[in-house]
Amino acid sequence: MRASAAGADRSPSPAEPPRTVGADDIGDRPATPGQSAMDRSPPTSSDFDPVARAAGDPRVSAERDAQARETAEAVFRAESRRVFATLVRLLGDFDLAEDALADAFRAALEQWPRDGVPANPRAWLVSAGRFKAIDGIRRRARFVALDDVADEVEAIADESPARDPDAIEDDRLRLIFTCCHPALSPDAQVALTLREVCGLTTEEIARAFLSGAPTLAQRIVRAKAKIRDARIPYQVPAPAELSERLESVLRVIYLVFNEGYSASSGASLTRIDLSSEAIRVGRLLVELLPEPEAIGLLALMLLQESRRAARASPEGDLILLDEQDRSLWNRDQIAAGTALVKRALASRRFGPYALQAAIAAVHAEAPSAAATDWGEIVGLYDLLLGADPSPVIELNRAVAVAMRDGPAAGLALIDAILARGDLHDYRLAHAARADLCRRLGETAQARASYERALALTRQEPEQRFLERRLSELA
């Protein structure tokens, strides 16, 4: 997979009021003359499916009841985050949208077995959630000023003005950009994305990052408060700022993937729930916003994920790339990733993610470790350094040089990086140096570097691997 040098293109607009769902959005019923939007009753299934009108018969069978409940549960699994994303836009508040989502699905579990499943379940849920929110505001009216209640309801019920035709009108995309807004801390962006975009529970996120659930919950609460108090707009950035904001989104997705692909600590080498969620969001982003770097990131994640089954032994021990059983690599993911790499590079607007994916594709296409084209990999790393210079990329290039030109050449490059003070506390730099010293027969230096790497490592499979290497040098 060859590439020529090219840089990645880099590209918030005023906040817009929440927009209500209209007939074109969800099949909502128009108001009758003299009736305002806030006076309409919640939709019933007969508004969507004429056949469902017969479902109110008290003789509805238990089988139909069970099927309707099963459908509601399946819709929740498949559509809840999309429904939530639209409710956030309509209601202008994360917590209010979450309550409305829960109320809507509760209504579905009660009504669908009785009335039948609507023709457009997602649309029904969005409309039901909006009406449930309006009802909740009305119920609170006795405790607050009527003017405040009217303002709050009107903010939900009124249609917003027509927007820029170039804007991207998908609520899930709005949700992703809001959760990854640069005004939020990186930790908050990751936690909020996993909670609101991926739908993971607070407990699941806390377990994935080995954090206490109360701590994680407070991080999410603070992030939502920041969005509300800073009036962060719930929208996709304007085209002129899209590239810059997209970088933040891609970074969050890749952070989530990396934690799943190679856990930073704990007993497991990988956490498939996190890497799978990152790939799912990556697919969504490419579907909604097929920019070259979004395509490149998805390609990179698929190509790396393709090796999961070969990266650890049945006992959970780490297996290095050159020792992996390549028959275990997922060929479907490799084919999909390679096709995406070609698509991203063909755009001539690719950047660091596409170049990293191209490197991963060279590994994936090699029938054996010995057949790897290390010359091409070094060349791609040269391009990557030009697009995104960093000590970690220098380190990876040094390892590739060692494979192409011999361990001494790679060791000299790594020593130069460490001599600058870069990567002094980066475990993989010391592990790479230790391996090259071992290959050169410099046992004392290899032991010292392995010991330094071990002291910096918190993941148990990596610790066991380094301990084995040390024992082999004894």
N, C-alpha and C positions, 0 to 999 in steps of 0.2 A: 504494500500500500504506500505509494510514493506521493509526496506532497512538495509543493514549491512554497517559498516563503511568502507569507501574507499575514497581515495583522488582523486582529479581530476588530470589527466595528464597535464603537462605544456610543450609545444614544441615550413634580407632581402637579398637576394642574389644580385649579381651585377646587375646593370641596364642593360636591354637588349634594342637594338634598335627597333623602331617600325617595325612591320612586315606587309607586304602588303597582301591583300586578294588574294588568289590563286584559281585555278579552284575548288579545293576540298572544299574551304571555302564557295564560293558563286556562283559557276557556271560561273565564269568569263571566257571570251574568251581568248585563248592563243594568243600571238603575232605571226604575220606572220614572215617569215624569213626576217631579216634586219630591223624589226620594234621593237622598245623598248617599255617597258610597258607604258612610259609616252606619247607615240604617239598614243595609242589606243583611239578610240572614246568611249563615254559613251555607255553602253548597251541599247538596245531597247527591248521591250517586246517580239519581235519575236525571240530573242536569247534564251528565256526561254520557250515559249509556241507557237508551230507551229500554233495553232488555232488562235492566236492573230494576225497573219499576215493579216487575213481578216478584222481586226478591223479598218484598215486605210481607209476603204470605206467611202466616204463622206456621204453615206446614213445611217450611224450609227444612231440608234434610240435614242431619248431623254431618253428613259427608260434605255438603256445600258449606256448612259453617266452618268445618275444619279447613277446607280448601281456601276459604276467604281469609282465615287467620294466617294460614301458611303463606298466602300471597302477600299479606300485610308485612309479615316478618321478612319475606324475601325482598320486598320493596325497601324496607328499612335498611337491610344490608347493602343493597345496591345503590340506593338513591338518597340516603339520609344526608350525606355531606353536600350533595347538589341542592337538596331542599333547604338545608341550613344556609348555604351560601346565598341563595335568593332571599331568604328571610332576613339575613343580616343586611342586605341592601335595602329591603323594604322597611325594616324596623329601625335601622341605624344603630343597633346595639347588640353586642355579642350575647350577653346574658338573656336579654329579652327574646332573641332569636332562638336560643337553646330551649327556653321555656315553651315558646310557641311550637317548636319542633316536637317536643315531648307531648304537648297537648294534642297536636295534630295526629300523631301516631296512636295516641290513646283513643282518640275519636275514631280512627280507622278501625282499630280492633273492636270497637263497640258497634260501629255502623256497617262495615263491609259484610260481616256475616249475616246481618239482617237485611240490608238493602242491596247487596251485590257489590262487586268490585267495579269502580269507575273505569271508564275507557282510558282515561289518562290519570293513573294513580298519582304520579308526581305532581301534576297540576292541581289535583284535588287537595293534596297535602299542603302545598304552598298556600292555596286560598284558605283552607281551613286554619292553618297556622296564623295567617294574617288576622282572620276574624277572631280567633281565640285571643290574640294579643290585644285587639281593640276591646273585646269584652273585658279583659283584665284591667285595661286602663279605665273603663267605665266603672268597674267595681271599686277601683281606688278613688273614684271621684268624690266620695263622701268625706275623704280625709284630706283632700287638697283643694286648692282654688279651682273653680270651674274653668276659668280662663286658661290655666295651665293644662287642664285635661283637654280642652278643645284644641289648644295648640299641638299637644302631643298626638291626638288623633288625626288632626289635619296633616301633620308631618307624615303620617303613614298613608293617609287616604289619597292625597293629591298626587297627580302625575307630575313628574319633573319635566322641565322644558326639553325640547329636542336637543340631542347631544351631537357632538362632532361625529360625522359619518365615518371618520377614520378610526374612531375609538373601538376597542374590542369589547363586545357586549356580552361576554360570558361571565356569569357571577362566580364561577369557581376560580377563574383567573383573577378576578378582583380580590377574592379571598386570599389567594396565594400571595399576591403583591402586598396586601395589607398586613398579613402575618409576617412578612419579610421586610417590613418597612425599615429603613436605616435609622429611624428615630428610636427603635427598640434595640436593646442589647443583643449581641449574637446568641447568648444562651436563651433569652426570651424568644427570639425568632424561631429557634429550633423547637422549643417546647410548645409554642403556640401553633406552629405548623403541624406538629404531630397531633396536637389535641384537636384543632379545628379543621384542618384540611384532611388529615388521615383518619380522624375519628378515634384515635387511641385514647384509652382512659388515662386519668392522671396516674393511677397505680401502674399501668403498663409502661408509661413513659419513665416513671421513677425507677422501676425495675431495670429497664433497658440501660439507663445511665447510672445505675447503682446509687441513686439519690433517694432521700426520704420523701415519701408522698406529700407530707405537709409542706416541705420546702419547695417541691415542684409545683404544688398547687398555688402557693403564694407567688411564685414567679409568673404563673399564668395570670393570676388575678391582677398583679401589677402591670403586666403587659396590656391587658384589656383596659385598665384604668388609664394607661398612657395613651392608648388609641382614642379613648373617649375625651380625656381632658385636653390633649393636644389637638383634638379635632383632625386626626389623621384621616384623609379622605379615603373612602372605600371605593377605589377605582383603579383601573389600569393607568399607568403613567402616560403622559402625552408622548407622541412619537419621538420628539426631540430628546426626551429623557429616558426612553425605554431601554436603551442598551445599558446605561449606567445602573438602572434599577434592576434589570434582568440579571446582572452580575451578582447582586445580593441574593436573589432567589436561587440561582444556580449554586451559589456557595452553600446555602442552607441545605438544599437537597443533597449535595455531595457530602456535607458533614454528616448528615443522617446516614447516608449510604456507607460511608467509611466506618462509622461506629458499628454498623451491622456487618460489614465485610471483614473487618479486623478490629475486634473490640479492644478498647483502650485498657481495660482491666477486667478482672474476674476469671471464672473458671472455664469459660467457653471461648474458643477462638473466634467464633462468628455469632451473630445474632440475626437470624434470618428474618425475623419480623421487621426489623428496621431496614435492612437492605431491600426487602420486598416492597415496603411502603415507599421508600425513596424511588424505586423503579416505577411504581404505580404513578406517583406524582410526576415523575419525569415523562412518562408516556402522556399523561394528561397535558403537561406543558407543551409538548411537541404537537399534540393534537390541536391545541388552542393557539399556540404561538410558535410556528415552525421556523424559528430563527436558527442559523447554523450552529451556534454554541449550545443551544438547548438540544439540538439533534446530536451534537458531539458528546454532550454529557450523557444522554441516554445510551448512546453507543458504548461509551466507556463503561458505564455501569453494567450493561448486559455482557460485555466481553469479560469483565472481571468476575461477575457473578457466574459465568459459565464454568469456572474452575472450582466452584465451591465443593463439590463432591470429592474432588481429588486433593483438597488442601489440608485435610486432617485424616489421621488414621482412625480406625474404629474406636480406639481408646481416647481419641481427642487430641492426639499429639500432632504438632505442626509438621507438614511435609513441604519441603522447598520446591520451587517451580521446576527445577531440572530433575527432580526425583518423582514428580507426579505421574500417575497413570493417566495418560492423555485419552484413553478410551472412556474415561469417566467424565470428560469434559462435555458440556451440554452443546451439542452441535446446532440445535435450533437457535439458541441464544447467540452462538458465534455467527451464524448466518445472518441473523437479524442485525447484530451489532456491526458486522462488516459492511452490510448494505447501507446502514446509517452513516458509517464513516465516509464511504464513497460519496454519499449525498451531501454531507457537510463540507468535504474538501472541494467538491465540484462547485460550490457556491463562490469560492475564492474570497469569502469573508470569514473564514474559520479563525479560531483562536486557540487558547490553551487546552480546552476540553477536547476539541476535535483532534488536536495533535497527540494528546495522551491516548485517546482512543485509537489513533493510527498505530501508535507503539504497541498497544495491547493487541491490535489485529495482527501485527507481525508475529507476535508470540503465538496467537491462536492458530495462525495458518501454518506454523512450522510442524511437520509431522513428528519431530523429536527435538529434544533440547539441543542436540548436536547440530541439527539442521537449521537452527535459528539464524536469521540474517542480522548479525550484530552490527555490520556496517550500516545497514539501513536504519537500525535503531539509533545508532550514534548520530546519524544525520538528522533524524527526526528530533532527537534531543537538542541538537544545535538550533533547529528552528524554534523549538519550545523555549529555549533560553532567550532567544531574541524576542519572543512574544511575551514571555512572563518570567523574567530572570529571578531566580531565588536559589538559596543555598541547597534546598532539598532537591531541586531539579539538577543542580550541579552534582550532587551526590549520586543521583540516579544515573546521570551521564557517566560519571566516573566508574560506576559498576559496569556499565555497558562497554566502556573503553577497556576495562580489565578483561572482559570476555572476548573482545576483539583483538587486543594487542598484548594481553598477558597481565598477570596480577601486579607486577612492578609498576606498570604504567598507571593502572587504576589507583594503586596505593599512593603514589606521588600526588595525584589529584586530591584524594581524600585528605591527606596530611596537610595540603595547602589550605583546604577549606577549614579544617580544625585549627590550624595555626592562626587564622584570622579571628578566631573566637566564635565563628559561626558553628551552630549545631553542637556546641559543647555539651548540652544536656539532651541531645536527641539520640535515643537508644539505637536507632537503626544505623546511624553514622558509625558508632563504635562497633556494632555487630558486623557491618560491612568491612571495616578496617580489620577486625579480628579474623574474618574469613580469609582476606587477602594475605595477611601475615601467616596464617596457618598454611595456606597453599605455597607460600614462599619458604616454609620451614623455619620461620622466625617465632619459635614457640613461646618465648618469654613475652614478646610484644603481643602475640595473639592472646595469651592468657590475660594480660592486663586489660586488653580491650574487651574481651568477653566478660570479665568481671565488672568493668564499667557499664557495659550494656545491661548486664544482669541487675545491677543496682538501680538502673533507671526503668526497668520493665515491671509492669504491674499485672500483665496478663499471664495466667498460669501456664498455658501451653508454650508460650515463648520462654518463660522461665525454665521449664523442663528441657526445652531444646538447648538453651544456652548452658544449662548444667551438664547436659550430655556432652556438649562440645568440650567443656572444661575437663570433664572426666577422661575424654579421649586424649587430651594433651598431658595428662598426669604421667 
